[in-house]
Amino acid sequence: MGRLLQLLLLVALALIVWRLVRKALAPPRDGEPPRFEPTGRCAVCGTHVPRGELDAAGHCPRCRGAKGPS
């Protein structure tokens, strides 16, 4: 029974070392988007989209060029 416990501990230790080495060698994540970007509401359809996607009139990409509600 002692041999089995030693084997299990050795396997667990090998897995931990493997994961740490793999994480250390992974390329850095530079291009990650920000976790939160403020949103705005489209003036036409009311959909909330990131403020950077709204045009000067407050239209979302889907409603650009569309007329307001009748």
C-alpha positions as CSV (number, residue, x, y, z in Angstrom):
1,M,0.0,0.0,0.0
2,G,2.9,2.3,0.7
3,R,4.3,1.9,-2.8
4,L,0.9,2.9,-4.4
5,L,0.8,6.1,-2.3
6,Q,4.3,7.0,-3.3
7,L,3.4,6.4,-7.0
8,L,0.3,8.6,-6.7
9,L,2.3,11.4,-5.1
10,L,5.0,11.2,-7.7
11,V,2.4,11.4,-10.5
12,A,0.7,14.4,-8.8
13,L,4.0,16.1,-8.4
14,A,4.9,15.5,-12.0
15,L,1.6,17.0,-13.2
16,I,2.1,20.1,-11.0
17,V,5.6,20.6,-12.4
18,W,4.4,20.1,-15.9
19,R,1.6,22.7,-15.6
20,L,4.0,25.2,-14.0
21,V,6.6,24.8,-16.8
22,R,3.9,25.0,-19.5
23,K,2.5,28.2,-18.0
24,A,6.0,29.7,-17.6
25,L,6.8,29.0,-21.3
26,A,3.5,30.3,-22.7
27,P,3.6,33.5,-24.8
28,P,2.4,36.6,-23.0
29,R,-1.1,37.8,-23.7
30,D,-0.7,41.3,-25.1
31,G,-3.8,41.5,-27.3
32,E,-6.4,40.8,-24.7
33,P,-9.4,43.2,-24.9
34,P,-10.3,45.2,-21.9
35,R,-12.4,43.5,-19.3
36,F,-15.0,46.3,-19.4
37,E,-15.9,48.9,-22.0
38,P,-18.6,51.5,-21.2
39,T,-21.7,51.0,-23.3
40,G,-24.1,53.4,-25.0
41,R,-27.6,53.1,-26.3
42,C,-28.4,53.3,-30.0
43,A,-30.6,56.3,-30.8
44,V,-32.6,54.2,-33.3
45,C,-33.1,50.7,-32.0
46,G,-32.1,51.1,-28.3
47,T,-29.5,48.3,-28.4
48,H,-26.6,48.7,-26.0
49,V,-23.2,48.5,-27.7
50,P,-19.7,49.6,-26.7
51,R,-19.5,53.4,-27.0
52,G,-16.7,53.2,-29.5
53,E,-19.0,51.5,-32.0
54,L,-21.6,54.4,-31.9
55,D,-21.3,57.1,-34.5
56,A,-21.6,60.8,-33.7
57,A,-25.4,60.7,-34.0
58,G,-25.6,57.8,-31.6
59,H,-26.4,55.0,-34.1
60,C,-25.0,51.5,-33.8
61,P,-23.4,49.8,-36.8
62,R,-26.6,48.0,-37.7
63,C,-28.7,51.3,-37.8
64,R,-26.2,53.6,-39.5
65,G,-27.9,55.5,-42.2
66,A,-31.3,54.3,-41.1
67,K,-34.0,56.9,-40.3
68,G,-35.4,57.3,-36.9
69,P,-38.5,55.5,-35.7
70,S,-41.7,56.7,-37.6
